[in-house]
């Protein structure tokens, strides 16, 4: 099993989620994050007192899938996720050592 993390601009999230859903991916989580992606517009940049620099509001899309589905998922992120500027997002793939469903197989 693999974990895929994609950092994308907020304006691409809806299209990416629809494409992932249409392809049958359902283990998806979304996180609002601050990062250093290239801002598409000046209004995307904000100064963070906490970080001491300008940051951009991004969305981290996290997806878990079988090894055999990684190429297909990455292709969706790379095809649907671009926001029209090079460096407008990144996709990372990591191995998952193990995974268990919660609530199954427990004695009660």
MDAnalysis code that builds the backbone (N, CA, C; Angstrom):
import MDAnalysis as mda
import numpy as np

u = mda.Universe.empty(324, n_residues=108, atom_resindex=np.repeat(np.arange(108), 3), trajectory=True)
u.add_TopologyAttr("name", ["N", "CA", "C"] * 108)
u.add_TopologyAttr("resid", np.arange(1, 109))
u.add_TopologyAttr("resname", ["UNK", "UNK", "UNK", "UNK", "UNK", "UNK", "UNK", "UNK", "UNK", "UNK", "UNK", "UNK", "UNK", "UNK", "UNK", "UNK", "UNK", "UNK", "UNK", "UNK", "UNK", "UNK", "UNK", "UNK", "UNK", "UNK", "UNK", "UNK", "UNK", "UNK", "UNK", "UNK", "UNK", "UNK", "UNK", "UNK", "UNK", "UNK", "UNK", "UNK", "UNK", "UNK", "UNK", "UNK", "UNK", "UNK", "UNK", "UNK", "UNK", "UNK", "UNK", "UNK", "UNK", "UNK", "UNK", "UNK", "UNK", "UNK", "UNK", "UNK", "UNK", "UNK", "UNK", "UNK", "UNK", "UNK", "UNK", "UNK", "UNK", "UNK", "UNK", "UNK", "UNK", "UNK", "UNK", "UNK", "UNK", "UNK", "UNK", "UNK", "UNK", "UNK", "UNK", "UNK", "UNK", "UNK", "UNK", "UNK", "UNK", "UNK", "UNK", "UNK", "UNK", "UNK", "UNK", "UNK", "UNK", "UNK", "UNK", "UNK", "UNK", "UNK", "UNK", "UNK", "UNK", "UNK", "UNK", "UNK"])
u.atoms.positions = np.array([
    [0.844, -1.166, 0.000],
    [0.000, 0.000, 0.000],
    [0.893, 1.234, 0.000],
    [0.399, 2.307, -0.615],
    [1.139, 3.559, -0.701],
    [0.292, 4.718, -0.181],
    [0.986, 5.727, 0.301],
    [0.378, 6.988, 0.688],
    [0.844, 8.028, -0.324],
    [-0.104, 8.725, -0.901],
    [0.222, 9.786, -1.848],
    [-0.212, 11.106, -1.225],
    [0.714, 12.048, -1.159],
    [0.407, 13.393, -0.685],
    [0.621, 14.347, -1.839],
    [-0.388, 15.143, -2.105],
    [-0.274, 16.151, -3.161],
    [-0.582, 17.511, -2.555],
    [0.278, 18.465, -2.844],
    [0.079, 19.835, -2.390],
    [-0.333, 20.651, -3.603],
    [-1.566, 21.165, -3.564],
    [-2.112, 21.850, -4.735],
    [-2.787, 23.156, -4.314],
    [-2.979, 24.009, -5.306],
    [-3.700, 25.255, -5.068],
    [-5.172, 24.941, -4.828],
    [-5.758, 25.727, -3.962],
    [-7.146, 25.519, -3.569],
    [-8.117, 25.529, -4.748],
    [-7.828, 26.306, -5.774],
    [-8.759, 26.380, -6.904],
    [-8.754, 25.120, -7.764],
    [-7.876, 24.170, -7.507],
    [-7.821, 22.918, -8.275],
    [-8.407, 21.735, -7.501],
    [-8.717, 21.930, -6.225],
    [-9.133, 20.821, -5.359],
    [-10.406, 20.142, -5.858],
    [-11.411, 20.903, -6.190],
    [-12.682, 20.319, -6.610],
    [-12.509, 19.414, -7.834],
    [-11.797, 19.905, -8.840],
    [-11.594, 19.099, -10.050],
    [-10.776, 17.846, -9.758],
    [-9.770, 17.971, -8.892],
    [-8.953, 16.802, -8.539],
    [-9.800, 15.767, -7.801],
    [-10.604, 16.222, -6.842],
    [-11.450, 15.281, -6.095],
    [-12.437, 14.563, -6.999],
    [-13.055, 15.300, -7.919],
    [-13.994, 14.672, -8.851],
    [-13.294, 13.636, -9.732],
    [-12.099, 13.954, -10.195],
    [-11.353, 13.015, -11.044],
    [-10.946, 11.771, -10.258],
    [-10.508, 11.955, -9.015],
    [-10.145, 10.799, -8.184],
    [-11.360, 9.927, -7.907],
    [-12.477, 10.551, -7.582],
    [-13.710, 9.807, -7.314],
    [-14.163, 9.039, -8.561],
    [-14.108, 9.677, -9.714],
    [-14.509, 9.020, -10.963],
    [-13.615, 7.826, -11.277],
    [-12.363, 7.879, -10.813],
    [-11.421, 6.782, -11.050],
    [-11.518, 5.701, -9.975],
    [-12.411, 5.884, -8.997],
    [-12.633, 4.858, -7.988],
    [-11.812, 4.996, -6.715],
    [-11.114, 6.108, -6.546],
    [-10.341, 6.312, -5.319],
    [-11.260, 6.884, -4.243],
    [-11.248, 6.252, -3.065],
    [-12.149, 6.723, -2.020],
    [-11.478, 6.939, -0.663],
    [-10.217, 6.623, -0.533],
    [-9.506, 6.870, 0.731],
    [-8.733, 8.183, 0.611],
    [-9.495, 9.281, 0.662],
    [-8.925, 10.613, 0.419],
    [-9.232, 11.516, 1.609],
    [-8.241, 12.283, 2.030],
    [-8.410, 13.278, 3.084],
    [-7.863, 14.610, 2.585],
    [-8.420, 15.693, 3.117],
    [-7.986, 17.040, 2.754],
    [-7.531, 17.791, 3.998],
    [-6.453, 18.549, 3.844],
    [-5.923, 19.348, 4.938],
    [-5.602, 20.741, 4.415],
    [-6.044, 21.768, 5.140],
    [-5.636, 23.137, 4.815],
    [-4.244, 23.337, 5.390],
    [-3.326, 23.787, 4.558],
    [-1.952, 23.997, 4.992],
    [-1.443, 25.331, 4.453],
    [-0.381, 25.811, 5.041],
    [0.318, 26.995, 4.552],
    [1.625, 26.506, 3.957],
    [1.981, 27.037, 2.809],
    [3.203, 26.574, 2.168],
    [3.839, 27.645, 1.321],
    [4.780, 27.202, 0.520],
    [5.573, 28.121, -0.294],
    [5.376, 27.888, -1.788],
    [4.232, 27.333, -2.185],
    [3.953, 27.208, -3.615],
    [4.014, 28.586, -4.252],
    [4.285, 28.585, -5.532],
    [4.287, 29.858, -6.267],
    [2.855, 30.381, -6.300],
    [2.657, 31.596, -5.821],
    [1.323, 32.194, -5.812],
    [0.884, 32.514, -7.235],
    [-0.357, 32.197, -7.543],
    [-0.893, 32.496, -8.864],
    [-1.290, 33.964, -8.967],
    [-1.722, 34.538, -7.859],
    [-2.133, 35.932, -7.789],
    [-1.609, 36.522, -6.485],
    [-1.402, 37.818, -6.476],
    [-0.914, 38.479, -5.264],
    [-1.868, 38.264, -4.092],
    [-3.168, 38.124, -4.370],
    [-4.133, 37.951, -3.281],
    [-4.002, 36.593, -2.582],
    [-3.281, 35.651, -3.190],
    [-3.051, 34.360, -2.535],
    [-1.984, 34.443, -1.451],
    [-1.113, 35.418, -1.548],
    [-0.019, 35.555, -0.582],
    [-0.506, 36.253, 0.673],
    [-0.007, 35.781, 1.788],
    [-0.265, 36.467, 3.049],
    [0.993, 36.373, 3.900],
    [1.183, 37.370, 4.727],
    [2.348, 37.351, 5.603],
    [1.977, 36.612, 6.874],
    [2.797, 35.656, 7.251],
    [2.581, 34.892, 8.463],
    [3.548, 35.372, 9.531],
    [3.004, 35.915, 10.601],
    [3.832, 36.337, 11.729],
    [4.489, 35.105, 12.357],
    [3.768, 34.004, 12.400],
    [4.291, 32.769, 12.989],
    [5.514, 32.273, 12.228],
    [5.457, 32.291, 10.904],
    [6.549, 31.771, 10.080],
    [7.547, 32.842, 9.663],
    [7.184, 34.106, 9.821],
    [8.089, 35.190, 9.486],
    [8.357, 35.339, 8.010],
    [7.376, 34.989, 7.185],
    [7.552, 35.088, 5.736],
    [6.179, 35.056, 5.081],
    [6.174, 35.298, 3.771],
    [4.926, 35.188, 3.035],
    [4.645, 33.725, 2.740],
    [3.384, 33.339, 2.867],
    [2.969, 31.966, 2.611],
    [1.737, 31.984, 1.712],
    [1.420, 30.830, 1.181],
    [0.246, 30.654, 0.337],
    [-0.621, 29.578, 0.985],
    [-1.927, 29.809, 1.028],
    [-2.843, 28.772, 1.509],
    [-2.927, 27.693, 0.447],
    [-2.619, 26.476, 0.839],
    [-2.634, 25.330, -0.065],
    [-3.542, 24.260, 0.527],
    [-3.782, 23.227, -0.241],
    [-4.502, 22.068, 0.250],
    [-3.612, 20.850, 0.065],
    [-3.486, 20.088, 1.126],
    [-2.781, 18.805, 1.048],
    [-3.842, 17.739, 0.853],
    [-3.781, 17.068, -0.265],
    [-4.684, 15.961, -0.555],
    [-3.908, 14.690, -0.249],
    [-4.448, 13.877, 0.627],
    [-3.778, 12.648, 1.021],
    [-4.628, 11.474, 0.562],
    [-3.995, 10.546, -0.103],
    [-4.689, 9.402, -0.699],
    [-3.923, 8.130, -0.369],
    [-4.642, 7.106, 0.015],
    [-4.043, 5.786, 0.239],
    [-4.578, 4.848, -0.834],
    [-3.672, 4.077, -1.447],
    [-4.091, 3.161, -2.503],
    [-3.150, 1.969, -2.580],
    [-3.559, 0.972, -3.321],
    [-2.717, -0.194, -3.544],
    [-1.559, 0.185, -4.461],
    [-0.464, -0.536, -4.360],
    [0.723, -0.252, -5.170],
    [0.390, -0.194, -6.663],
    [-0.491, -1.079, -7.087],
    [-0.822, -1.165, -8.511],
    [-1.601, 0.057, -9.016],
    [-2.136, 0.880, -8.106],
    [-2.924, 2.052, -8.502],
    [-2.150, 3.365, -8.432],
    [-0.896, 3.310, -7.980],
    [-0.121, 4.532, -7.769],
    [0.047, 5.330, -9.058],
    [0.458, 4.699, -10.124],
    [0.704, 5.424, -11.381],
    [-0.558, 6.128, -11.860],
    [-1.690, 5.472, -11.725],
    [-2.966, 6.052, -12.153],
    [-3.332, 7.263, -11.287],
    [-3.132, 7.162, -9.978],
    [-3.446, 8.270, -9.075],
    [-2.512, 9.455, -9.324],
    [-1.228, 9.184, -9.456],
    [-0.262, 10.257, -9.707],
    [-0.587, 10.958, -11.026],
    [-0.964, 10.193, -12.022],
    [-1.321, 10.781, -13.327],
    [-2.497, 11.741, -13.181],
    [-3.475, 11.386, -12.352],
    [-4.627, 12.276, -12.137],
    [-4.175, 13.573, -11.490],
    [-3.368, 13.470, -10.442],
    [-2.871, 14.688, -9.787],
    [-2.098, 15.562, -10.767],
    [-1.245, 14.948, -11.565],
    [-0.388, 15.723, -12.473],
    [-1.169, 16.287, -13.660],
    [-2.231, 15.614, -14.067],
    [-3.023, 16.089, -15.206],
    [-4.069, 17.118, -14.782],
    [-4.752, 16.866, -13.669],
    [-5.874, 17.718, -13.261],
    [-5.443, 18.809, -12.278],
    [-4.384, 18.588, -11.528],
    [-3.980, 19.499, -10.473],
    [-3.272, 20.774, -10.859],
    [-2.618, 20.856, -12.026],
    [-1.867, 22.075, -12.334],
    [-2.736, 23.323, -12.322],
    [-2.146, 24.376, -11.804],
    [-2.855, 25.648, -11.705],
    [-2.336, 26.652, -12.729],
    [-1.653, 26.169, -13.760],
    [-1.221, 27.062, -14.828],
    [0.150, 27.678, -14.661],
    [0.907, 27.195, -13.705],
    [2.238, 27.746, -13.487],
    [3.170, 26.617, -13.060],
    [4.369, 26.542, -13.620],
    [5.319, 25.514, -13.178],
    [5.582, 25.639, -11.678],
    [5.675, 24.525, -11.009],
    [5.902, 24.544, -9.566],
    [4.662, 24.864, -8.770],
    [3.494, 24.685, -9.389],
    [2.232, 25.004, -8.724],
    [1.702, 23.826, -7.918],
    [2.554, 22.910, -7.564],
    [2.128, 21.782, -6.740],
    [3.134, 20.653, -6.810],
    [3.018, 19.734, -5.880],
    [3.923, 18.586, -5.806],
    [3.160, 17.345, -5.391],
    [3.638, 16.193, -5.846],
    [3.061, 14.910, -5.464],
    [4.179, 14.058, -4.881],
    [3.914, 13.469, -3.715],
    [4.886, 12.599, -3.045],
    [4.250, 11.243, -2.812],
    [5.029, 10.190, -2.965],
    [4.548, 8.825, -2.743],
    [5.432, 8.175, -1.688],
    [4.798, 7.579, -0.685],
    [5.505, 6.893, 0.393],
    [4.906, 5.512, 0.612],
    [5.743, 4.595, 1.061],
    [5.273, 3.249, 1.389],
    [4.539, 3.271, 2.725],
    [3.501, 2.471, 2.819],
    [2.771, 2.281, 4.069],
    [3.153, 0.901, 4.591],
    [3.712, 0.871, 5.777],
    [4.183, -0.388, 6.344],
    [3.041, -1.351, 6.628],
    [1.956, -0.839, 7.189],
    [0.791, -1.688, 7.460],
    [-0.431, -0.804, 7.652],
    [-1.620, -1.404, 7.508],
    [-2.882, -0.688, 7.683],
    [-3.945, -1.659, 8.172],
    [-4.758, -1.208, 9.102],
    [-5.831, -2.040, 9.624],
    [-7.110, -1.226, 9.698],
    [-8.230, -1.819, 9.368],
    [-9.503, -1.128, 9.545],
    [-9.822, -1.026, 11.039],
    [-10.505, 0.013, 11.432],
    [-10.891, 0.202, 12.826],
    [-12.255, -0.466, 13.044],
    [-12.338, -1.235, 14.105],
    [-13.621, -1.823, 14.482],
    [-13.900, -3.209, 13.925],
    [-13.066, -3.703, 13.037],
    [-13.278, -5.043, 12.503],
    [-12.418, -6.050, 13.255],
    [-12.991, -7.178, 13.570],
    [-12.232, -8.245, 14.189],
    [-12.017, -8.059, 15.680],
    [-12.655, -7.051, 16.265],
    [-12.499, -6.832, 17.695],
    [-13.546, -7.660, 18.440],
    [-13.162, -8.206, 19.542],
    [-14.148, -8.897, 20.363],
    [-14.787, -7.876, 21.287],
    [-16.040, -8.042, 21.559],
    [-16.693, -7.013, 22.336],
    [-17.402, -7.564, 23.434],
])
